[in-house]
């Protein structure tokens, strides 16, 4: 089993998609790359998934051939992508993770990337603006990053994130972008000083933290409900900086973060102790798609448990005070849907 799900189904999906695309693009008189960049190509993807996994997506046959049919059936949504990334010029490592490898892995989900070797410019500002604001339906985006001991080690520093936000908002003459500030409570006084600078000078919109990333004494990470480590930073944000939204990477250790510290078990206490703050749990705390796939194969009939999403839902059920804890969809929903539509529907329907 690969990250992209059971090999047989993924191969069947790829074959179905390529065959469908080949048949349609001949009729339209365009090449494959053009087709899969169109709304018709997206419709062909949904049709292929219906064929392989069962009917999960509502689709009209005309949408595979006619962009006007797609437009006619389109519902107008407000799309706020709360986690987007680009890299600083020349940088492409997040710890041991090379974003070039991540882009190559995406070929399993996106036929357009097949045979196309990634370039550094694919990950940088110009292409970011193109893909997020010109090639998608995104209305507002939030730019995020990953902390480190110093800004020269970050794949994108808070200053660079704020600069991108300001560039986009100036170009569009409205608020199309927000930017995270980065906080690492285990750095103590250094972290508080960094938080103050980001809030005062950069006017950041929310904090982003990674409990599975240890930059202080404990290299394994830290916990949000640690009154000595995390609470001083959270109280400082609440009382002095007046920033109430705390975004947290939970689940998805991806070989970069300490997996145990990515569990959302620390949300019960901190949400009760600091009710004035909002806690946004990124990835919905999903441990990984691989861990959730076995139970999804039979439609969760024998085992309804989805590692750590189910834990977070159970915490909320048993603790009514957790109304200030929110589950972000993003990457977890996207990878789940293209891997196993049953998994995507069960977790986030």
C-alpha positions, 0 to 999 in steps of 0.5 A: 500500500502506498500513500496514494492508497491501494495500488490496484485502485490507484492504477485503475484510477490512473488508467481510467483517467488517462483513457477518458482524457484521451477520448475527450481531448481528441474531440476537443482538439487540444492536448492532454496538458490543456485538457487537465488544466480545464474544468472539463479535466477536473470533471473527468477526474471526478468521473474516473473516481466514480468509476473506480470507487463508486458514485461519490461525486455528483456529475453531469456527462456534459461537464466532461466536454463543455466548460459552459456546462461546468459553469452552469452547474457551479455553486458560488462558494466563498473559498478561504484557504487557511494554509498556503505555502511558498518558499524563500528564494533558493530554499527548499528544505523543511528539516529533512523534507525536500519540497522537490520530493513532495512535488514529485510525489504529487504526480500520483494525484495530478496527471499534469505533473507527470513527466515534468521535473519540478523547478525552484521557481515552482515553489517561489512567490511568482508561481504562488500568486499565479496558482493561488489567485489566478489558476484557482477559485480561492477568494482569500488565502493565509500564508503559513510557515515553519519556525526554526532557531533563526530566520536564516534557517526558515523556509520562509520567515515571518517578514517574508510572509508579511511581505507577500501578504502586503504585495498581494493586497496592494495588487488587488486593492483589497484584503485577499491575503493574511499571514501567520506569525510563528511561535515556539513557546519552548524557546521561552523569553526569545519566543516572547520577544519574537512574538512581540516584534511580529505583532507590532511590526508585521501586524500578523493575523494569527499564530502558527505553532508546531507542538511536534517541533522541539526547538528548546530543551526537549527536542521532541516537542512541547504541549499546549496544556503545559502551564510552564512552557505554553501558557506564558506565550498564550497569555501574552498573546491574549493579554498584551498582543490581543491576538486570539487565533492560535493555529496548530499543526496536529497529526501528519508528522510527515517525517519532519515532526515528532509524531507523539507530540502531534496528537491533539490530546492537549486541547482539552485542558488548554481550551478550558483554561483559556476560553478567550482564545480560539484553537484551530487544529490543522489537518483535523489532527489526522495521524495520516491517511495511511493509518486511516485507510484500512478501516475505510476499505469496508466503509468503516463497518467493522471499525469506525475509528479514524486515528486521531480525528476520532479522538478529537471528536470524542474529546469534544463530545465529552467536554462541552466547553470545547466550543473554541476548538475548530478542525481545519480541513485542508490537506487532510481532506484533499489527500483523503478524497483523492485516496479514498472518497469513502474516507473523505466523506466519512470524516468531513461530510 
